[in-house]
Amino acid sequence: MKKSILTDLYPEGAAFAEVNACEVPTRFADTKAEYEVFRHGVALVDGIGYAILKLEGENVIEEVDAYVTKDIRYLNSGKIAECFFLNENAEALGLAYVCNDDDTVVLLVPPENAAAVTAWVQEKLGDCVKISDMTQDNHLIFMEGEKSWKVAKEIFDFPIETLPLRDMVRVDFASEKIMLSRIGRSGEYGYAMLGSNDAIHKLAEALLNDYSLTWCGTDALDVCMVEVNQPIINEATVKQANLLEMGYQWFVQFDKEEYCGRDVLMEQFEQKLEKSCVGFVAANASEIPDGSEVYLEDEAVGKVVYSKFDPALNGVLGYLLLEARVAVSGIPLTVKAGGDVAVVTVSSPFVRPLSWDSQME
């Protein structure tokens, strides 16, 4: 199992999970405290477990375009598309950041989807483009939080307010170039930083020691992702519902005419939805197992797809897959989870990030 190059900078007591054959930190101290850092401070997140692939070759943009749900043929250099890779049955293999780096494609794929997307890319594109695994000599870290832009502006001496969402630029640090991208998963201002192992280690040290950033793990990040309806793509969610039922169509460009899985996805789009996902809150609950049955009075109407305890709500927040007729906000329901748990359906965003209402100065 691969360990991060940054483990010597971790505090004692960190907890880990094996994801994509890597030791990914799930928490460093307390999940509730780390959640507060995401929402009210600036969190430092280790990108260990991400797939970082460089794709090169003639017509590489067009080759990749045939397998993603957004049109990247006209993606200018320095621009990033956030889109799905689908198989032929329109099942999501994973979400990826597709970066056009001077007609070279850099793929950043979150740990939970990294193995599936990497295998798919190698199978479908291995004969027509050169694929390089960048994780041997490079590392990825993120900082996310309402004031993360201030840290980025100072440490890189760069006018960060000129960097739009889903753009990337190269900045100087420790006599090296860092690929700085404005992307993240918490809903707050977020920045990804990719560079050589040595440069990223020095950068992480500076962020921790000189800017007092706090390590945060995936447990707290997962809560933030649920709050802003960031896609949760895993074996359980893919098997329970398609992309349209999950409400992830905003990562699909419907006027794009050709890509793997499109025909099946369009067939699903033309059909009337019989079930649909909607958010829910269970006040004062601490845990609800995924797969638990959901009832409207005495009638079974769906199941729990995914849920997390949310410190901001002091209860469980998650997604229900319901019969379409009841998949609306404001419906009181009962979940059978070792007893009856009262829940109510809610609209996204379930918790509004501070960054949505603040501006860079």
N, C-alpha and C positions, 0 to 999 in steps of 0.2 A: 504494500500500500504506500503510495507516494505521499510524502509530507511536504508542507509548505517550506519555502526558503525563509519564511518569516517567523518560524516557531520560536526562535530565541528571543523574539520581541513580545511573545504572548505572556500574559500574567499566569501565575500558577492556578491550577484548578479548572482549566478549560475543559469542556466536554466536546466530543467529536462524533461524527458519523461517517461511515464509509460510503462515498458517492463517487461514481466514475473512477473507481479504484484509487481514490484519494482520501486523505484524512481531512475532512471538512469540519471546521469549528462550528458547532451548533450554538454554543453559548460560552462566554468567558467568565461570567460571574452569575448574574441574575437576569433572567429574560425580561422581567418587568422593568428593571433599571435600564437595560439595553434598549427596550422599546422607547422609553422616555428620551434616550439619547437620539434615536432616529427622529423623533417628533419635536424635540425641544433643544437638541444640541447638534453636534456633528459627529456622525458615526464613521469609523474606519472599518471596511469590510475586506477580508482577504478573498481574492478571486481564485484560490486554489480549487481545483475541480472543474473550472471552466475549460471547454475546448477552445483553443485559439489556433485557428487554421489559416494559413496563407495559401491562396489559390492563384496560380499564375498560368498564363498561356494566351495564345491567340484566341480572341473572342471569348475571354473568360467571363465577362459580364453576361453575355448572351447565354453561355452554357449554364451559369448559375441561375439565371432568370427562369429557365425552364422548370425549376424545382421549388420556387418560392411563391408565396401568395400575393406579393406586390411586384409591380413592374419596376425593375431596377435597370432597365436598358438605358434610361435617361438620367440615372443617378449620377450627379456630378461628383468629381473628385472631392473628398472631404465630407461627403454626405453619408448618412447612415439610414438604412431601412430596417424597421423592426417587423419581422414577418415570420410565418410558419413554413416549415418544411412538412409536406404531406406525402403519404404513400398513395398508391393507386386507388385505395378505398376511401380517400379523403380523411384518413385518421391522422391526427397530428403527431408527428415524430418529435417535434419540439419547436420552441420559439428561438429565434436567433437574431442577433444584430449583424446585418450585412453592411460592411464598410467598404466604400470605394476609395482605395488608396492609390491614386494615380494609375487606374486601370489594373490594379492588383486588388483582389477581393480578400479582405480579412473577415473571417467569421468568428464571432464571440458567442458561445453557446453556454447557457447556465448549466451547472453541474448535473441537475436532475435530467437534463435532456442531452447532455454532451455525448454519451456513448452512442445513443441511437442516431443522432444527427451525423456524427463522425462516420459511423459505419455506412450510413445511407449515402453520404457525399462520396466516400471512397468507392462504393459500389457503382454509383451512377456517373461520377465525373472522373474517376481515376484514370480512365483511358484517354481523356481529352484535355485535361489540365494537370499541372503539377501541383500536388498537395503537400504542404509542409506543416508539420506539427511544431508550433512555435513555443510550446511550453517547456522545452528542455533548456533553452537559453533566455527565456523571457518570463515575466510574471505580471499579474494583473491585480490591481487593488481598486477599491471604490471608496469615495467619501460621499455621504448623503446626509442632508439636513438643511434646515432653512437658511443657515449662514454658511453652508459649504462653499458658496461662490466667493465669499470674502477670503477664505483660506486659499482657494485656488488662485485668486487674484494676487495675493501677497507672495505665496511661495514660488509662483512661476513668473511673477512680474509681467503679467499679461492682462490686457483689457478684457476680462472675462465676460463683461456684459455684451461684447460683440460676438460671442459664441452662441449660436442658436441651439435649440433643442435638436438632438440627433445630428450634430455636426462634430467633426473632429479637427484637431490642429496639432502640429508638433511644437512643443515648447522645450526650453532648455532647463536642465537640472543636473547638477553634479557633472558638468561638462559633457552631458549626453542629451540625446533627444528622447522626450517622452511623448507618446501618443495620448493626447488628452481629448476625451470624448465626453460630450454632455449627455450621458445616459445614466439611468439608474432604475431601481425597481420599487422603491418605497413610496413614490409619489412626491417626495420632497425634491429640492434641487439636488442633483446627483451628477457625479463626475467619475468616469473610469480612466485609470492611468495605466498604460501598458508600456513597459520598457525592459531593458536588460535586467537580469537578476540582481546585479550589483546596484544599478541605479534605483530600482524599486525598493531594495532593502534600505538604501540610504534615505530615500524619500519617506518610507514608512517610519523610520527613526525620527526624522525631522517632524513629521506630522504628529507623532506621539509626544515627543519631548518639547518641541518648540511651539506647537500649536494646541497641545493638550487634547488631541482627539482621543476617542475611546474606542477600543475594539468592540465590535458587536457581531454576534453570530447569526446563523440562519434562522434560529427559532424566532427571534424578534423580527427579523426581516420578513419571515413568512406572515406574521400578523399584519405588518404594514401592507404587504401585497394583497392580502384578503380585503383589507379596508378600502383599497382603491381598485379592486376588481382586476388586478394583474393576473394573467392566465396561470392557472395551476395545471400543468401538463404532466401527468404521471399515468401509470398503467391503469389505476382505478378510474380516474376521470375520463380517460379516452374510451374505456370499455363501457362506461355508463351512458355517455351522451356524445353526440357529434358537436362540431364547433358551433353550429348555429343554435343548437339546444343549450349549449353552455353560454351563449351570448358573446362569443369571441369574434363575431363577424367584422369588428372594427380593425382587425389585423388582416383582412382580406380585401383586395382591390377587385371589385366585382366587374369592372369593365376590362379587366385583363383577360385576354381570349385564350391563352394557352399556358398551362403549367400542369405538372403532375398532380392528379387528384381533382382537377377542376370539374371534369364532367360529372363525377359522382357528387361533388359539392353542389353543383348547380341543380342536379336532380333533387337533392335534399332541400335546396332553397325554394324550389317550385312546389314542394309538397307543403301541406298545412302542418304546422308544428303541433304534435300531439302532446309533447312535454317540453318544459322549458325551465331553465335555472333562474332562481331568484335568491337574493340575500336573506338571511334571517339573523335575529338576535334572540338569545335566551338569557334574560336578565338573571344575575346571581348564580347561574350554573357555572360549573368549573370544567366540565368535559362532556362531550357528546360523541359517541363512537360513529365513525363514518359508516354508512349503510343502514343506519337506524331508520325504521319506518316512520312516516309522517301521516297524521290523521287530521281530517277536518270533521270535527265531532266524532262520529263512529265510522267514518268512511276513510279507508286508506287512499291517499292521493299522491304519494311519492316517497322519497327517501333523502337522507342526508348524504351529500356528495363529499363535502370537505368542511372541516371546522377547526377553529383555534380559539383558545381563551384569549380575550382581548382586555388588557389592563385598563384601557381608556373607557370601556363600557362596563367593566366589572362583570363580565358575562361571556358567553360563548358567541362567536360570530362566524358565519360560514355561508355555504350555499346549499339550497334544497333543489332537487330535481323533481318538479311537480307536474301534474296534469296541467296543460296550458291554460285551462279555464280558471285555475286558482293561482297561477303564477304571476301575481300582482302584489304590489306593495300594500302593507297595512292589514294583512289577513292574519288573525290569530289562529294558531294551529297547535297540535300536540305531537311531540316526538316520543316514541316508545324507546326509552333508553334506560333499562333497568328500573322502570317506573315512568310515570307521565311527566314530561317536561314541557312547560308552556313556552312557546316561541311566537314571534311575530315577524312577518316578512317585511323587508326594508329595501329601499332603493340605493343604488350606488351613486356616489361614493358613500360607504357606510360610516367612515370618519373622514373629515375633510382635512388634508394636510395643510400646515401653516404656509407652506411655500406657495400655495395656490392664491393666497391673498396678500403676498408680500412681493416687493419689487427690489431688484438690485439697485443699490445706491450709486 
